[in-house]
Amino acid sequence: MGVGSRSLFVGTLVHSKSLEELEYLEDIAVFVDENGVIAAIQTKYSKATTEEVDAIFQKLGWAREDVVVKTAKNGEFFFPGFIDTHIHASQYANAGIFGKTTLMDWLNTYTFPMEASLSDAFKAKTVYSRVIQRTISHGTTTAAYYATISVPSTNLLADLCLSFGQRAFIGRCCMDTMAPDFYKDESPASAIADTRATIAHITNIDPKHALVTPIITPRFAVSCTSKLLHGLGALQKETDLPVQTHISENKNEIKLVKELFPDHSSYTHVYDGHGLLGPKTILAHAVHLSEEEVDLVKIREAKISHCPASNSAITSGTAKVRMMLDKGLQIGLGTDMSGGYSPSILEAAKQAHLVSRHVAMEGDDNTKLSVEEVLFLATKGGSQVVGLSDKIGSFGVGMEWDAQLISLGSAADPVEEGLGSVDVFGWESWEEKMAKWLFGGDDRNTLAVWVKGRLVHERKI
Amino acid sequence: MGVGSRSLFVGTLVHSKSLEELEYLEDIAVFVDENGVIAAIQTKYSKATTEEVDAIFQKLGWAREDVVVKTAKNGEFFFPGFIDTHIHASQYANAGIFGKTTLMDWLNTYTFPMEASLSDAFKAKTVYSRVIQRTISHGTTTAAYYATISVPSTNLLADLCLSFGQRAFIGRCCMDTMAPDFYKDESPASAIADTRATIAHITNIDPKHALVTPIITPRFAVSCTSKLLHGLGALQKETDLPVQTHISENKNEIKLVKELFPDHSSYTHVYDGHGLLGPKTILAHAVHLSEEEVDLVKIREAKISHCPASNSAITSGTAKVRMMLDKGLQIGLGTDMSGGYSPSILEAAKQAHLVSRHVAMEGDDNTKLSVEEVLFLATKGGSQVVGLSDKIGSFGVGMEWDAQLISLGSAADPVEEGLGSVDVFGWESWEEKMAKWLFGGDDRNTLAVWVKGRLVHERKI
């Protein structure tokens, strides 16, 4: 089922109908064209007459023999691919290693040395190949990646995403101050020139950015001079490319930003004042944003990447997701490896559920997120954050087939083998099965993954 | 490698030397006798001469041909079996299903109906068989189980633990008030008579409680009358059996206990006043204990089962583990399924690490637990809690071989198969490998499990 084949996916589809509600569509056939676009959806497929199915083929101008058919077995379901809105590909080899650090000492102890070491092209290829394959195996069909400051290493990440077939945003880290000498941009001008070089490379290998898109990446306000931020803001205006950065992750960081940018009234205003806060901006973390800052984010239509595993692991704090949702922000999930310890957006969704309960412990029970809500953030919410909600994140005619086939284990299978640690006993409702998947599932439950209709992963059982 | 064989385990051993420190013992041979007891440990085994090894065999009176040899491959290691100090076997089928509930509505919505339904012997056998096999597959060699109020169902759980070879404490739930009519002890007398019946059964099938031990189980102060608590306190004095119960999990529960037992100055004093707070008492949760209560627990030498996954999932609060450790309490980990969502003590250890960071967010950075500390709680700490630290939880001559063989995946293996989601690149230190296991590992990394020297689980790769 390589690039360019027409496909028919048959079985149950589950996706987010709204923030609060999952839709369970049983007995469906999805017709996906050679470009990975959903051309037609037939309901009650098993009840359809030969004539009705023939009519679809005729309307599409397809022959039955051209189509590769993938049927989900009883109990299996197709689910939108996960969207990781914040992940540092270059830190993957450190996943799980963070000791007792918090943000600023974590950067210096673990992160900068690891990122700098990826100027070694072979090491970069090893780590990047692995993180792409690993995240795909966990169902991630789209990832917004931070690479390193190195142009060749950043370009390599883009090449590899194209080759493995993962939809990706690729950002070269810009950082011209408050960084170690061995890992720092020489000047604002060089940072911008290097960013342009990666944009040119990516546009060369994928001219329409159909799969891989460059993303302008000021690391965070602390590590960028005002001159660099202004330059990147201007570059955004010139290119209309997306932007990604970090915001308000840790209290000491916020204090430092206040000291470094005394003319701006908040962290959010720093980005806004440099032309970097717009509808195509992905702000990672947003743990300690004031309500006033949230209002500004809303006005600018900037997006939030919630990274709960990271926020707990390096003791950053608990993001107020319900508050931000209530104010109308669009929010997705990020693994933030290796501040986060896991390549899995399913784990991020689980942690979002748990962290929302830690927020509730502070007093407001309404802050709790449901299973349905965190799975929305993992898919549809993520598609809004990366600006692709018309193409991915849910299923519909005209959208692209970025999907995973999920199967949950049966309590009747031997524990020594099989589909992971989820036990379905047979009496569970759909809602209960989704809860069991969220809390007990892992990459074993993701049997296969498609991006733009192309099969990019298949689990050997 | 069935019951009664002599075994030789060769390779790397890792276990807790202290709360803060893991010991990495490479090139070791462990001689385990037909009763599962470690008879001798040889260091620098690969360097030992034939004469030196012969001398050990001679001293033990063993012949080389009597011994089954299991060698850990390069990169693999033997680790003590996990000890789950708090788990409701009867709630396993609900793992992951808890909605937005907190303790009291969770009990009525999900828990009591599920437990009551296990009066159906076939359903009980299905669920209990699965939870035992599943927890073993996650490396749990000892579990302190709550069953249900039903005598036959409780006895069945004991039979199955003996049959599958898991070391277990089996408690029949006592609850004669504040429970639904369909699931409640008729009277204090009947609750005690039923408890005696399960004690008699377990003593009949395992006279020395070598593997399975009865444990006196008042569900919690809310669901027991004072008369029942007094009766169970007397039963403990008579039998010297261990006791398990819940304490101070949820603020509404604490308030209710205060109302129900106005003559006692705290939740802890309720158990103390009924003869139920002693060195053999396991107190689950202890989320909101005052320092004064902790002091009383310390004086009585009662033990704590910390259940972080559950405490986050049903919004109970964050247990102050560092404070309790500093005051000298002995603490282990509990999955608390299905308040907790996972059968895995490795997941409980990971959550203990994360929850300690949520405590730190409240102000005191010293509360953070390290990788080494949570793995201590999962093994050695657990052995103290269940009163078996002279037998299990770490390795030493005279102790019993309750162990798991761990293997971490290599970044060189295909992601479609292999040993789970941990990627070891080859440059990691032992400390970093343990961190990767804790944060990315799962049951796939547990290749084999032994209890008292008997192989009880082996993963098919």
Boltz contact constraints between the chains, C-beta under 6 A:
constraints:
  - contact:
      token1: [A, 93]
      token2: [B, 425]
      max_distance: 6.0
  - contact:
      token1: [A, 96]
      token2: [B, 435]
      max_distance: 6.0
  - contact:
      token1: [A, 96]
      token2: [B, 436]
      max_distance: 6.0
  - contact:
      token1: [A, 96]
      token2: [B, 439]
      max_distance: 6.0
  - contact:
      token1: [A, 96]
      token2: [B, 440]
      max_distance: 6.0
  - contact:
      token1: [A, 97]
      token2: [B, 432]
      max_distance: 6.0
  - contact:
      token1: [A, 97]
      token2: [B, 435]
      max_distance: 6.0
  - contact:
      token1: [A, 100]
      token2: [B, 368]
      max_distance: 6.0
  - contact:
      token1: [A, 130]
      token2: [B, 411]
      max_distance: 6.0
  - contact:
      token1: [A, 130]
      token2: [B, 423]
      max_distance: 6.0
  - contact:
      token1: [A, 133]
      token2: [B, 415]
      max_distance: 6.0
  - contact:
      token1: [A, 134]
      token2: [B, 415]
      max_distance: 6.0
  - contact:
      token1: [A, 137]
      token2: [B, 415]
      max_distance: 6.0
  - contact:
      token1: [A, 312]
      token2: [B, 354]
      max_distance: 6.0
  - contact:
      token1: [A, 312]
      token2: [B, 357]
      max_distance: 6.0
  - contact:
      token1: [A, 315]
      token2: [B, 357]
      max_distance: 6.0
  - contact:
      token1: [A, 315]
      token2: [B, 360]
      max_distance: 6.0
  - contact:
      token1: [A, 317]
      token2: [B, 361]
      max_distance: 6.0
  - contact:
      token1: [A, 341]
      token2: [B, 439]
      max_distance: 6.0
  - contact:
      token1: [A, 354]
      token2: [B, 312]
      max_distance: 6.0
  - contact:
      token1: [A, 357]
      token2: [B, 312]
      max_distance: 6.0
  - contact:
      token1: [A, 357]
      token2: [B, 315]
      max_distance: 6.0
  - contact:
      token1: [A, 358]
      token2: [B, 358]
      max_distance: 6.0
  - contact:
      token1: [A, 360]
      token2: [B, 315]
      max_distance: 6.0
  - contact:
      token1: [A, 361]
      token2: [B, 317]
      max_distance: 6.0
  - contact:
      token1: [A, 368]
      token2: [B, 100]
      max_distance: 6.0
  - contact:
      token1: [A, 411]
      token2: [B, 130]
      max_distance: 6.0
  - contact:
      token1: [A, 415]
      token2: [B, 133]
      max_distance: 6.0
  - contact:
      token1: [A, 415]
      token2: [B, 134]
      max_distance: 6.0
  - contact:
      token1: [A, 415]
      token2: [B, 137]
      max_distance: 6.0
  - contact:
      token1: [A, 416]
      token2: [B, 459]
      max_distance: 6.0
  - contact:
      token1: [A, 416]
      token2: [B, 460]
      max_distance: 6.0
  - contact:
      token1: [A, 417]
      token2: [B, 460]
      max_distance: 6.0
  - contact:
      token1: [A, 421]
      token2: [B, 443]
      max_distance: 6.0
  - contact:
      token1: [A, 423]
      token2: [B, 130]
      max_distance: 6.0
  - contact:
      token1: [A, 425]
      token2: [B, 93]
      max_distance: 6.0
  - contact:
      token1: [A, 432]
      token2: [B, 97]
      max_distance: 6.0
  - contact:
      token1: [A, 435]
      token2: [B, 96]
      max_distance: 6.0
  - contact:
      token1: [A, 435]
      token2: [B, 97]
      max_distance: 6.0
  - contact:
      token1: [A, 436]
      token2: [B, 96]
      max_distance: 6.0
  - contact:
      token1: [A, 439]
      token2: [B, 96]
      max_distance: 6.0
  - contact:
      token1: [A, 439]
      token2: [B, 341]
      max_distance: 6.0
  - contact:
      token1: [A, 440]
      token2: [B, 96]
      max_distance: 6.0
  - contact:
      token1: [A, 443]
      token2: [B, 421]
      max_distance: 6.0
  - contact:
      token1: [A, 459]
      token2: [B, 416]
      max_distance: 6.0
  - contact:
      token1: [A, 460]
      token2: [B, 416]
      max_distance: 6.0
  - contact:
      token1: [A, 460]
      token2: [B, 417]
      max_distance: 6.0
